[in-house]
Amino acid sequence: MSARVRAPELRGRAWLNTGGKALTIQSLKGRCTILDFWTFCCINCLHVLDELRPLEEKYADVLVVVGVHSPKFEHEKDPAALAAAVERYGVRHPVLDDPELDMWQQYAARAWPTLAVIDPEGYVVATMAGEGHAEGLARLIDELVATHEAKGTLHRGDGPYVPPAEPETALRFPGKAIALDGGNLLVSDSARHSLVELAPDGETLVRRIGSGVRGRADGPAGAAAFAEPQGLCRLPEHAAEVAGYDIVVADTVNHLLRGVRLATGEVVTVAGTGRQWRSTVDDHAHDSLSVDLSSPWDLAWYDDKVIVAMAGIHQLWWFDPIRRTAGMYAGTTVEALRDGPLTEAWLAQPSGLAVSADGARLWVADSETSAVRYVENGVLGTAVGHGLFDFGHVDGPADRALLQHPLGVCALPDGSVLIADTYNGAVRRFDPATNLVSTVAGGLAEPSDLVLTADGGVLVVESAAHRLARLAPGALSAVGASTVDGPRHRTERKPTEVAAGEVTLDVVFTPAPGQKLDETYGPSTRLVVSASPPELLLEGAGTGTELSRRLMVDGSVAGGVLQVTAQAATCDTDAEHAACHLTRQDWGVPVRVVEGAPARLPLVLRGVDA
């Protein structure tokens, strides 16, 4: 047993959800504490927020969750943007604003998200990266409660969370919108867990579909329930007639697609089980109600089917409402930027879709790479953007232009595309004819989508302002656009030094308390390795069942990123009806090749005792 490590003191710029009170390690003693190191752009971090909700409810009198916000993008360092995100995603625990990542460094976090568990005496007892740790955390909390109740060091009671006041607005963090026949608009009112139909003015409420309470329920408009819905897609008339509904909704946090009948507002589930996808990549068609999904964020009708921006696993999927089947369309689940054939390309949290006027091209807002991508003729390409760590607000030739976490795209009749450049608070335009990027509007509050209206106007879903805004007439003309040469940013993650030649990659996996590796249906573990650039690895790329891999690193390549995906299947021990679990984690590990550096690269799939 290694020496126990005292939890470093909690310090940051400000506290949220505490009524202005600063928390300390001393003030948290007597209770179990989970520190959740997150950043609000990160889909894996949003998954963990949802995984923690049941634990917070079950262990309300013995557990405190503290979110430590450790930003990636410049916009995420804005305290007002963080406060909005805390409300937007329904965070019901204290949050420490850590803009310079001081706490991230103190607790040796290496990835978003990272969880650190502190016992009632103030010692760090476990750390874990990634998502999928709910069962292990529950068992660990049970052990800590039993141990410290026996020692007299556990103190039950109310936690330090103080709910903020929620202002009254017609919309609350709307996500996406589409135009309906007659000029009305349908908007996903994400933070109110419902859909709203508005009159053509974009303000007058016509009706609400959904109860407005987070949940999962089919049925009439007033009784149906969603969880942070986002994308909307109007089916073509022939498909709607066969399917029996008109609109497909990306019910993001429920990991479902829902169908809506416009005439009645009735809601039905059309794809997904409600479980989050944690499986292996395949190219099969699946019964749409039997397949797991992962945070579907936007939808578009393309290639005679609904294409789904599956933000949670960095892929595009397809859904056929007539055959009632679904499957993978593009991407490998590796989070990065790589063009090529659809099954080999890499995406990073795709969050917006739009189809060109001629139907030939599908535009994609690839948010985590701050890129605009496109699908055409079975290939994924990049129009604007450089990768996971390069972003900014720079116009001009597309090969040097920069965006910052765009969430929406809108194809225009002239072949160009508008971009909801969310974290720059701007609407940008890319014109393939000139290969130029320009800024057509700025000063917006986290625009997340754009809608082309029947009269040729453009409405912006200004999410953090809780409204739809209309672009000024002439904004899309050459005179109306401007050229911005703003800051260029690069998120620098300290690279891991590795030796040239033979390097051993070891993924350390420890089953959660009360679980064991499950080999009932074959090998219990799986490891997938690739590199960017590919030349970094002479040997070792590919898929295998061992969590240790011999890599041959090319000494003539200065460095790059190792893309590692590991998963392990476990089952409960000593249980009559043992439950099965799948733990999965993806890493993008920046590496630098240095003579004399270590020849071993360890990664931790699940937390172990500190």
Rosetta blueprint (number, residue, H / E / L):
1 M L
2 S L
3 A L
4 R L
5 V E
6 R E
7 A L
8 P L
9 E L
10 L L
11 R L
12 G L
13 R L
14 A E
15 W E
16 L E
17 N L
18 T L
19 G L
20 G L
21 K L
22 A L
23 L L
24 T L
25 I H
26 Q H
27 S H
28 L H
29 K L
30 G L
31 R L
32 C E
33 T E
34 I E
35 L E
36 D E
37 F E
38 W E
39 T L
40 F L
41 C L
42 C L
43 I H
44 N H
45 C H
46 L H
47 H H
48 V H
49 L H
50 D H
51 E H
52 L H
53 R H
54 P H
55 L H
56 E H
57 E H
58 K H
59 Y L
60 A L
61 D L
62 V L
63 L E
64 V E
65 V E
66 V E
67 G E
68 V E
69 H E
70 S L
71 P L
72 K L
73 F L
74 E H
75 H H
76 E H
77 K H
78 D L
79 P H
80 A H
81 A H
82 L H
83 A H
84 A H
85 A H
86 V H
87 E H
88 R H
89 Y L
90 G L
91 V L
92 R L
93 H L
94 P L
95 V E
96 L E
97 D E
98 D L
99 P L
100 E L
101 L L
102 D H
103 M H
104 W H
105 Q H
106 Q H
107 Y L
108 A L
109 A L
110 R L
111 A L
112 W L
113 P L
114 T E
115 L E
116 A E
117 V E
118 I E
119 D L
120 P L
121 E L
122 G L
123 Y E
124 V E
125 V E
126 A E
127 T E
128 M E
129 A E
130 G L
131 E L
132 G L
133 H L
134 A H
135 E H
136 G H
137 L H
138 A H
139 R H
140 L H
141 I H
142 D H
143 E H
144 L H
145 V H
146 A H
147 T H
148 H H
149 E H
150 A H
151 K H
152 G L
153 T L
154 L L
155 H L
156 R L
157 G L
158 D L
159 G L
160 P L
161 Y L
162 V L
163 P L
164 P L
165 A L
166 E L
167 P L
168 E L
169 T L
170 A L
171 L L
172 R L
173 F L
174 P E
175 G E
176 K E
177 A E
178 I E
179 A E
180 L L
181 D H
182 G H
183 G H
184 N L
185 L E
186 L E
187 V E
188 S E
189 D E
190 S H
191 A H
192 R H
193 H L
194 S E
195 L E
196 V E
197 E E
198 L E
199 A L
200 P L
201 D L
202 G L
203 E L
204 T L
205 L E
206 V E
207 R E
208 R E
209 I E
210 G L
211 S L
212 G L
213 V L
214 R L
215 G L
216 R L
217 A E
218 D L
219 G E
220 P L
221 A L
222 G L
223 A L
224 A L
225 A E
226 F L
227 A L
228 E L
229 P L
230 Q L
231 G L
232 L E
233 C E
234 R E
235 L L
236 P L
237 E H
238 H H
239 A H
240 A H
241 E H
242 V H
243 A H
244 G L
245 Y L
246 D L
247 I E
248 V E
249 V E
250 A E
251 D E
252 T L
253 V L
254 N L
255 H L
256 L E
257 L E
258 R E
259 G E
260 V E
261 R L
262 L L
263 A L
264 T L
265 G L
266 E L
267 V E
268 V E
269 T E
270 V E
271 A E
272 G L
273 T L
274 G L
275 R L
276 Q E
277 W L
278 R L
279 S L
280 T L
281 V L
282 D L
283 D L
284 H L
285 A L
286 H E
287 D E
288 S L
289 L L
290 S L
291 V L
292 D L
293 L E
294 S L
295 S L
296 P E
297 W E
298 D E
299 L E
300 A E
301 W E
302 Y E
303 D L
304 D L
305 K E
306 V E
307 I E
308 V E
309 A E
310 M E
311 A H
312 G H
313 I H
314 H L
315 Q E
316 L E
317 W E
318 W E
319 F E
320 D E
321 P L
322 I L
323 R L
324 R L
325 T E
326 A E
327 G E
328 M E
329 Y E
330 A E
331 G L
332 T L
333 T L
334 V L
335 E E
336 A L
337 L L
338 R E
339 D L
340 G E
341 P E
342 L L
343 T L
344 E L
345 A L
346 W E
347 L E
348 A L
349 Q L
350 P E
351 S E
352 G E
353 L E
354 A E
355 V E
356 S L
357 A L
358 D L
359 G L
360 A L
361 R L
362 L E
363 W E
364 V E
365 A E
366 D E
367 S H
368 E H
369 T H
370 S L
371 A E
372 V E
373 R E
374 Y E
375 V E
376 E E
377 N L
378 G L
379 V E
380 L E
381 G E
382 T E
383 A E
384 V E
385 G L
386 H L
387 G L
388 L L
389 F L
390 D E
391 F E
392 G E
393 H E
394 V E
395 D L
396 G E
397 P E
398 A L
399 D L
400 R L
401 A L
402 L E
403 L L
404 Q L
405 H L
406 P L
407 L L
408 G E
409 V E
410 C E
411 A E
412 L L
413 P L
414 D L
415 G L
416 S L
417 V E
418 L E
419 I E
420 A E
421 D E
422 T H
423 Y H
424 N H
425 G L
426 A E
427 V E
428 R E
429 R E
430 F E
431 D E
432 P L
433 A L
434 T L
435 N L
436 L E
437 V E
438 S E
439 T E
440 V E
441 A E
442 G L
443 G L
444 L L
445 A L
446 E L
447 P E
448 S E
449 D E
450 L E
451 V E
452 L E
453 T L
454 A L
455 D L
456 G L
457 G L
458 V E
459 L E
460 V E
461 V E
462 E E
463 S H
464 A H
465 A H
466 H L
467 R E
468 L E
469 A E
470 R E
471 L L
472 A L
473 P L
474 G L
475 A L
476 L L
477 S L
478 A L
479 V L
480 G L
481 A L
482 S E
483 T L
484 V L
485 D E
486 G E
487 P E
488 R E
489 H E
490 R E
491 T L
492 E L
493 R L
494 K L
495 P L
496 T E
497 E E
498 V E
499 A L
500 A L
501 G E
502 E E
503 V E
504 T E
505 L E
506 D E
507 V E
508 V E
509 F L
510 T L
511 P L
512 A L
513 P L
514 G L
515 Q E
516 K E
517 L E
518 D L
519 E L
520 T L
521 Y L
522 G L
523 P L
524 S L
525 T E
526 R E
527 L E
528 V E
529 V E
530 S E
531 A E
532 S E
533 P L
534 P H
535 E H
536 L H
537 L E
538 L E
539 E E
540 G L
541 A L
542 G E
543 T E
544 G E
545 T L
546 E L
547 L L
548 S E
549 R E
550 R E
551 L E
552 M E
553 V E
554 D L
555 G L
556 S L
557 V L
558 A L
559 G E
560 G E
561 V E
562 L E
563 Q E
564 V E
565 T E
566 A E
567 Q E
568 A E
569 A E
570 T E
571 C E
572 D E
573 T L
574 D L
575 A L
576 E L
577 H L
578 A L
579 A L
580 C E
581 H E
582 L E
583 T E
584 R E
585 Q E
586 D E
587 W E
588 G E
589 V E
590 P E
591 V E
592 R E
593 V E
594 V L
595 E L
596 G L
597 A L
598 P L
599 A L
600 R E
601 L E
602 P E
603 L E
604 V E
605 L L
606 R L
607 G L
608 V L
609 D E
610 A L
